[in-house]
Structures are given as C-alpha cells and as structure tokens.
Amino acid sequence: LHAFLCAKQSLAIRFYFRIQTAAISRIISLDFRIYMMLQAAMA
C-alpha cells in the first residue's frame, strides 16, 4: 500500500510539473509575441 501511494504521488508530481512547464512555455511564447508586436509598432 505504501509503495502504491508513493507511486501515485510521484505520478501526480510528474503530471503537475508537466502542466507547469507547458504553462510557463506558453506564457514565454506569449510574452515574446507581445514583445515582437511592440517592436514592430515602434519601428
């Protein structure tokens, strides 16, 4: 039972990190897009 709980916890942690990294990369790409738009507007 203990091993099952540990496996479940590690799976949840891995899932959480995957979601977090996906969200972070999406935010970074969005920031980059906004930055490029601002550069184009200023030019």
PQR file of N, CA, C, O and H, with PARSE charges and radii, in Angstrom:
ATOM      1  N   LEU A   1       0.843  -1.200   0.000 -0.4000 1.5000
ATOM      2  CA  LEU A   1       0.000   0.000   0.000 -0.0000 2.0000
ATOM      3  C   LEU A   1       0.881   1.254   0.000  0.5500 1.7000
ATOM      4  O   LEU A   1       0.605   2.215  -0.719 -0.5500 1.4000
ATOM      5  N   HIS A   2       1.933   1.235   0.807 -0.4000 1.5000
ATOM      6  CA  HIS A   2       2.826   2.391   0.886 -0.0000 2.0000
ATOM      7  C   HIS A   2       3.487   2.659  -0.473  0.5500 1.7000
ATOM      8  O   HIS A   2       3.587   3.805  -0.910 -0.5500 1.4000
ATOM      9  H   HIS A   2       2.157   0.455   1.391  0.4000 1.0000
ATOM     10  N   ALA A   3       3.932   1.591  -1.127 -0.4000 1.5000
ATOM     11  CA  ALA A   3       4.572   1.740  -2.432 -0.0000 2.0000
ATOM     12  C   ALA A   3       3.577   2.294  -3.452  0.5500 1.7000
ATOM     13  O   ALA A   3       3.938   3.103  -4.306 -0.5500 1.4000
ATOM     14  H   ALA A   3       3.851   0.660  -0.772  0.4000 1.0000
ATOM     15  N   PHE A   4       2.329   1.854  -3.354 -0.4000 1.5000
ATOM     16  CA  PHE A   4       1.288   2.336  -4.261 -0.0000 2.0000
ATOM     17  C   PHE A   4       1.071   3.839  -4.066  0.5500 1.7000
ATOM     18  O   PHE A   4       0.938   4.588  -5.034 -0.5500 1.4000
ATOM     19  H   PHE A   4       2.036   1.196  -2.660  0.4000 1.0000
ATOM     20  N   LEU A   5       1.037   4.268  -2.806 -0.4000 1.5000
ATOM     21  CA  LEU A   5       0.848   5.690  -2.510 -0.0000 2.0000
ATOM     22  C   LEU A   5       2.027   6.510  -3.025  0.5500 1.7000
ATOM     23  O   LEU A   5       1.840   7.599  -3.568 -0.5500 1.4000
ATOM     24  H   LEU A   5       1.145   3.660  -2.019  0.4000 1.0000
ATOM     25  N   CYS A   6       3.233   5.991  -2.854 -0.4000 1.5000
ATOM     26  CA  CYS A   6       4.420   6.697  -3.333 -0.0000 2.0000
ATOM     27  C   CYS A   6       4.389   6.828  -4.853  0.5500 1.7000
ATOM     28  O   CYS A   6       4.709   7.884  -5.399 -0.5500 1.4000
ATOM     29  H   CYS A   6       3.385   5.107  -2.413  0.4000 1.0000
ATOM     30  N   ALA A   7       4.002   5.747  -5.531 -0.4000 1.5000
ATOM     31  CA  ALA A   7       3.921   5.773  -6.990 -0.0000 2.0000
ATOM     32  C   ALA A   7       2.863   6.770  -7.447  0.5500 1.7000
ATOM     33  O   ALA A   7       3.062   7.512  -8.409 -0.5500 1.4000
ATOM     34  H   ALA A   7       3.742   4.890  -5.088  0.4000 1.0000
ATOM     35  N   LYS A   8       1.741   6.775  -6.743 -0.4000 1.5000
ATOM     36  CA  LYS A   8       0.663   7.693  -7.087 -0.0000 2.0000
ATOM     37  C   LYS A   8       1.115   9.139  -6.892  0.5500 1.7000
ATOM     38  O   LYS A   8       0.818  10.009  -7.712 -0.5500 1.4000
ATOM     39  H   LYS A   8       1.579   6.172  -5.962  0.4000 1.0000
ATOM     40  N   GLN A   9       1.837   9.386  -5.794 -0.4000 1.5000
ATOM     41  CA  GLN A   9       2.321  10.732  -5.500 -0.0000 2.0000
ATOM     42  C   GLN A   9       3.337  11.190  -6.548  0.5500 1.7000
ATOM     43  O   GLN A   9       3.280  12.328  -7.014 -0.5500 1.4000
ATOM     44  H   GLN A   9       2.078   8.680  -5.129  0.4000 1.0000
ATOM     45  N   SER A  10       4.262  10.308  -6.915 -0.4000 1.5000
ATOM     46  CA  SER A  10       5.272  10.675  -7.906 -0.0000 2.0000
ATOM     47  C   SER A  10       4.619  10.945  -9.261  0.5500 1.7000
ATOM     48  O   SER A  10       5.048  11.836  -9.996 -0.5500 1.4000
ATOM     49  H   SER A  10       4.308   9.383  -6.537  0.4000 1.0000
ATOM     50  N   LEU A  11       3.584  10.176  -9.587 -0.4000 1.5000
ATOM     51  CA  LEU A  11       2.860  10.376 -10.840 -0.0000 2.0000
ATOM     52  C   LEU A  11       2.172  11.736 -10.828  0.5500 1.7000
ATOM     53  O   LEU A  11       2.198  12.461 -11.823 -0.5500 1.4000
ATOM     54  H   LEU A  11       3.236   9.453  -8.990  0.4000 1.0000
ATOM     55  N   ALA A  12       1.556  12.077  -9.699 -0.4000 1.5000
ATOM     56  CA  ALA A  12       0.880  13.369  -9.567 -0.0000 2.0000
ATOM     57  C   ALA A  12       1.886  14.513  -9.687  0.5500 1.7000
ATOM     58  O   ALA A  12       1.609  15.525 -10.332 -0.5500 1.4000
ATOM     59  H   ALA A  12       1.535  11.488  -8.891  0.4000 1.0000
ATOM     60  N   ILE A  13       3.054  14.348  -9.062 -0.4000 1.5000
ATOM     61  CA  ILE A  13       4.097  15.376  -9.129 -0.0000 2.0000
ATOM     62  C   ILE A  13       4.582  15.542 -10.564  0.5500 1.7000
ATOM     63  O   ILE A  13       4.763  16.666 -11.032 -0.5500 1.4000
ATOM     64  H   ILE A  13       3.278  13.526  -8.538  0.4000 1.0000
ATOM     65  N   ARG A  14       4.791  14.438 -11.260 -0.4000 1.5000
ATOM     66  CA  ARG A  14       5.254  14.485 -12.645 -0.0000 2.0000
ATOM     67  C   ARG A  14       4.211  15.178 -13.529  0.5500 1.7000
ATOM     68  O   ARG A  14       4.547  15.992 -14.389 -0.5500 1.4000
ATOM     69  H   ARG A  14       4.643  13.524 -10.880  0.4000 1.0000
ATOM     70  N   PHE A  15       2.943  14.839 -13.298 -0.4000 1.5000
ATOM     71  CA  PHE A  15       1.842  15.429 -14.057 -0.0000 2.0000
ATOM     72  C   PHE A  15       1.787  16.935 -13.816  0.5500 1.7000
ATOM     73  O   PHE A  15       1.620  17.719 -14.750 -0.5500 1.4000
ATOM     74  H   PHE A  15       2.669  14.178 -12.599  0.4000 1.0000
ATOM     75  N   TYR A  16       1.932  17.331 -12.540 -0.4000 1.5000
ATOM     76  CA  TYR A  16       1.902  18.741 -12.163 -0.0000 2.0000
ATOM     77  C   TYR A  16       3.045  19.503 -12.825  0.5500 1.7000
ATOM     78  O   TYR A  16       2.846  20.601 -13.344 -0.5500 1.4000
ATOM     79  H   TYR A  16       2.068  16.694 -11.781  0.4000 1.0000
ATOM     80  N   PHE A  17       4.249  18.918 -12.805 -0.4000 1.5000
ATOM     81  CA  PHE A  17       5.388  19.586 -13.420 -0.0000 2.0000
ATOM     82  C   PHE A  17       5.211  19.716 -14.924  0.5500 1.7000
ATOM     83  O   PHE A  17       5.613  20.719 -15.513 -0.5500 1.4000
ATOM     84  H   PHE A  17       4.411  18.026 -12.383  0.4000 1.0000
ATOM     85  N   ARG A  18       4.606  18.699 -15.554 -0.4000 1.5000
ATOM     86  CA  ARG A  18       4.382  18.760 -17.000 -0.0000 2.0000
ATOM     87  C   ARG A  18       3.431  19.903 -17.330  0.5500 1.7000
ATOM     88  O   ARG A  18       3.663  20.659 -18.273 -0.5500 1.4000
ATOM     89  H   ARG A  18       4.279  17.884 -15.075  0.4000 1.0000
ATOM     90  N   ILE A  19       2.358  20.027 -16.548 -0.4000 1.5000
ATOM     91  CA  ILE A  19       1.394  21.114 -16.755 -0.0000 2.0000
ATOM     92  C   ILE A  19       2.072  22.458 -16.526  0.5500 1.7000
ATOM     93  O   ILE A  19       1.869  23.400 -17.293 -0.5500 1.4000
ATOM     94  H   ILE A  19       2.169  19.413 -15.782  0.4000 1.0000
ATOM     95  N   GLN A  20       2.877  22.547 -15.470 -0.4000 1.5000
ATOM     96  CA  GLN A  20       3.543  23.795 -15.123 -0.0000 2.0000
ATOM     97  C   GLN A  20       4.519  24.225 -16.216  0.5500 1.7000
ATOM     98  O   GLN A  20       4.547  25.396 -16.597 -0.5500 1.4000
ATOM     99  H   GLN A  20       3.041  21.782 -14.847  0.4000 1.0000
ATOM    100  N   THR A  21       5.319  23.286 -16.722 -0.4000 1.5000
ATOM    101  CA  THR A  21       6.282  23.635 -17.763 -0.0000 2.0000
ATOM    102  C   THR A  21       5.564  24.037 -19.047  0.5500 1.7000
ATOM    103  O   THR A  21       6.012  24.942 -19.750 -0.5500 1.4000
ATOM    104  H   THR A  21       5.297  22.335 -16.413  0.4000 1.0000
ATOM    105  N   ALA A  22       4.452  23.370 -19.358 -0.4000 1.5000
ATOM    106  CA  ALA A  22       3.681  23.724 -20.553 -0.0000 2.0000
ATOM    107  C   ALA A  22       3.117  25.135 -20.414  0.5500 1.7000
ATOM    108  O   ALA A  22       3.148  25.921 -21.360 -0.5500 1.4000
ATOM    109  H   ALA A  22       4.087  22.635 -18.787  0.4000 1.0000
ATOM    110  N   ALA A  23       2.602  25.446 -19.226 -0.4000 1.5000
ATOM    111  CA  ALA A  23       2.044  26.779 -18.982 -0.0000 2.0000
ATOM    112  C   ALA A  23       3.134  27.840 -19.064  0.5500 1.7000
ATOM    113  O   ALA A  23       2.927  28.904 -19.645 -0.5500 1.4000
ATOM    114  H   ALA A  23       2.577  24.807 -18.457  0.4000 1.0000
ATOM    115  N   ILE A  24       4.299  27.550 -18.480 -0.4000 1.5000
ATOM    116  CA  ILE A  24       5.412  28.503 -18.499 -0.0000 2.0000
ATOM    117  C   ILE A  24       5.877  28.756 -19.930  0.5500 1.7000
ATOM    118  O   ILE A  24       6.099  29.905 -20.312 -0.5500 1.4000
ATOM    119  H   ILE A  24       4.468  26.685 -18.008  0.4000 1.0000
ATOM    120  N   SER A  25       6.024  27.700 -20.721 -0.4000 1.5000
ATOM    121  CA  SER A  25       6.482  27.880 -22.100 -0.0000 2.0000
ATOM    122  C   SER A  25       5.450  28.659 -22.914  0.5500 1.7000
ATOM    123  O   SER A  25       5.810  29.450 -23.787 -0.5500 1.4000
ATOM    124  H   SER A  25       5.844  26.767 -20.411  0.4000 1.0000
ATOM    125  N   ARG A  26       4.168  28.433 -22.625 -0.4000 1.5000
ATOM    126  CA  ARG A  26       3.115  29.161 -23.332 -0.0000 2.0000
ATOM    127  C   ARG A  26       3.173  30.646 -22.968  0.5500 1.7000
ATOM    128  O   ARG A  26       3.028  31.511 -23.831 -0.5500 1.4000
ATOM    129  H   ARG A  26       3.876  27.791 -21.916  0.4000 1.0000
ATOM    130  N   ILE A  27       3.388  30.931 -21.681 -0.4000 1.5000
ATOM    131  CA  ILE A  27       3.481  32.322 -21.222 -0.0000 2.0000
ATOM    132  C   ILE A  27       4.698  33.003 -21.848  0.5500 1.7000
ATOM    133  O   ILE A  27       4.616  34.159 -22.264 -0.5500 1.4000
ATOM    134  H   ILE A  27       3.506  30.228 -20.979  0.4000 1.0000
ATOM    135  N   ILE A  28       5.819  32.294 -21.918 -0.4000 1.5000
ATOM    136  CA  ILE A  28       7.034  32.862 -22.505 -0.0000 2.0000
ATOM    137  C   ILE A  28       6.805  33.165 -23.981  0.5500 1.7000
ATOM    138  O   ILE A  28       7.206  34.227 -24.458 -0.5500 1.4000
ATOM    139  H   ILE A  28       5.886  31.355 -21.580  0.4000 1.0000
ATOM    140  N   SER A  29       6.170  32.255 -24.710 -0.4000 1.5000
ATOM    141  CA  SER A  29       5.923  32.480 -26.133 -0.0000 2.0000
ATOM    142  C   SER A  29       4.953  33.643 -26.329  0.5500 1.7000
ATOM    143  O   SER A  29       5.079  34.405 -27.288 -0.5500 1.4000
ATOM    144  H   SER A  29       5.845  31.392 -24.323  0.4000 1.0000
ATOM    145  N   LEU A  30       3.989  33.779 -25.425 -0.4000 1.5000
ATOM    146  CA  LEU A  30       3.041  34.889 -25.497 -0.0000 2.0000
ATOM    147  C   LEU A  30       3.762  36.210 -25.255  0.5500 1.7000
ATOM    148  O   LEU A  30       3.538  37.184 -25.973 -0.5500 1.4000
ATOM    149  H   LEU A  30       3.887  33.161 -24.646  0.4000 1.0000
ATOM    150  N   ASP A  31       4.633  36.242 -24.238 -0.4000 1.5000
ATOM    151  CA  ASP A  31       5.419  37.445 -23.954 -0.0000 2.0000
ATOM    152  C   ASP A  31       6.287  37.812 -25.152  0.5500 1.7000
ATOM    153  O   ASP A  31       6.413  38.986 -25.498 -0.5500 1.4000
ATOM    154  H   ASP A  31       4.815  35.451 -23.654  0.4000 1.0000
ATOM    155  N   PHE A  32       6.885  36.804 -25.782 -0.4000 1.5000
ATOM    156  CA  PHE A  32       7.738  37.040 -26.939 -0.0000 2.0000
ATOM    157  C   PHE A  32       6.931  37.630 -28.093  0.5500 1.7000
ATOM    158  O   PHE A  32       7.402  38.528 -28.791 -0.5500 1.4000
ATOM    159  H   PHE A  32       6.783  35.850 -25.501  0.4000 1.0000
ATOM    160  N   ARG A  33       5.712  37.122 -28.290 -0.4000 1.5000
ATOM    161  CA  ARG A  33       4.843  37.611 -29.360 -0.0000 2.0000
ATOM    162  C   ARG A  33       4.470  39.079 -29.111  0.5500 1.7000
ATOM    163  O   ARG A  33       4.488  39.899 -30.028 -0.5500 1.4000
ATOM    164  H   ARG A  33       5.329  36.393 -27.723  0.4000 1.0000
ATOM    165  N   ILE A  34       4.133  39.392 -27.861 -0.4000 1.5000
ATOM    166  CA  ILE A  34       3.781  40.774 -27.499 -0.0000 2.0000
ATOM    167  C   ILE A  34       4.990  41.684 -27.707  0.5500 1.7000
ATOM    168  O   ILE A  34       4.856  42.800 -28.210 -0.5500 1.4000
ATOM    169  H   ILE A  34       4.118  38.726 -27.116  0.4000 1.0000
ATOM    170  N   TYR A  35       6.165  41.202 -27.318 -0.4000 1.5000
ATOM    171  CA  TYR A  35       7.398  41.971 -27.487 -0.0000 2.0000
ATOM    172  C   TYR A  35       7.663  42.264 -28.965  0.5500 1.7000
ATOM    173  O   TYR A  35       8.033  43.381 -29.325 -0.5500 1.4000
ATOM    174  H   TYR A  35       6.274  40.296 -26.910  0.4000 1.0000
ATOM    175  N   MET A  36       7.471  41.255 -29.813 -0.4000 1.5000
ATOM    176  CA  MET A  36       7.679  41.440 -31.246 -0.0000 2.0000
ATOM    177  C   MET A  36       6.674  42.432 -31.821  0.5500 1.7000
ATOM    178  O   MET A  36       7.022  43.239 -32.683 -0.5500 1.4000
ATOM    179  H   MET A  36       7.171  40.348 -29.520  0.4000 1.0000
ATOM    180  N   MET A  37       5.431  42.378 -31.348 -0.4000 1.5000
ATOM    181  CA  MET A  37       4.412  43.324 -31.811 -0.0000 2.0000
ATOM    182  C   MET A  37       4.791  44.747 -31.414  0.5500 1.7000
ATOM    183  O   MET A  37       4.634  45.680 -32.202 -0.5500 1.4000
ATOM    184  H   MET A  37       5.148  41.723 -30.647  0.4000 1.0000
ATOM    185  N   LEU A  38       5.290  44.911 -30.191 -0.4000 1.5000
ATOM    186  CA  LEU A  38       5.708  46.237 -29.728 -0.0000 2.0000
ATOM    187  C   LEU A  38       6.882  46.748 -30.558  0.5500 1.7000
ATOM    188  O   LEU A  38       6.930  47.925 -30.916 -0.5500 1.4000
ATOM    189  H   LEU A  38       5.418  44.154 -29.550  0.4000 1.0000
ATOM    190  N   GLN A  39       7.822  45.864 -30.859 -0.4000 1.5000
ATOM    191  CA  GLN A  39       8.974  46.254 -31.664 -0.0000 2.0000
ATOM    192  C   GLN A  39       8.518  46.701 -33.050  0.5500 1.7000
ATOM    193  O   GLN A  39       9.020  47.688 -33.587 -0.5500 1.4000
ATOM    194  H   GLN A  39       7.783  44.908 -30.568  0.4000 1.0000
ATOM    195  N   ALA A  40       7.562  45.968 -33.625 -0.4000 1.5000
ATOM    196  CA  ALA A  40       7.046  46.302 -34.953 -0.0000 2.0000
ATOM    197  C   ALA A  40       6.296  47.635 -34.909  0.5500 1.7000
ATOM    198  O   ALA A  40       6.377  48.429 -35.846 -0.5500 1.4000
ATOM    199  H   ALA A  40       7.154  45.166 -33.189  0.4000 1.0000
ATOM    200  N   ALA A  41       5.568  47.875 -33.817 -0.4000 1.5000
ATOM    201  CA  ALA A  41       4.809  49.120 -33.678 -0.0000 2.0000
ATOM    202  C   ALA A  41       5.741  50.318 -33.521  0.5500 1.7000
ATOM    203  O   ALA A  41       5.449  51.397 -34.037 -0.5500 1.4000
ATOM    204  H   ALA A  41       5.503  47.230 -33.055  0.4000 1.0000
ATOM    205  N   MET A  42       6.860  50.141 -32.815 -0.4000 1.5000
ATOM    206  CA  MET A  42       7.800  51.238 -32.595 -0.0000 2.0000
ATOM    207  C   MET A  42       8.630  51.541 -33.835  0.5500 1.7000
ATOM    208  O   MET A  42       9.012  52.687 -34.070 -0.5500 1.4000
ATOM    209  H   MET A  42       7.097  49.265 -32.396  0.4000 1.0000
ATOM    210  N   ALA A  43       8.904  50.524 -34.613 -0.4000 1.5000
ATOM    211  CA  ALA A  43       9.774  50.696 -35.781 -0.0000 2.0000
ATOM    212  C   ALA A  43       9.130  51.599 -36.838  0.5500 1.7000
ATOM    213  O   ALA A  43       9.729  51.848 -37.885 -0.5500 1.4000
ATOM    214  H   ALA A  43       8.593  49.593 -34.421  0.4000 1.0000
TER
END
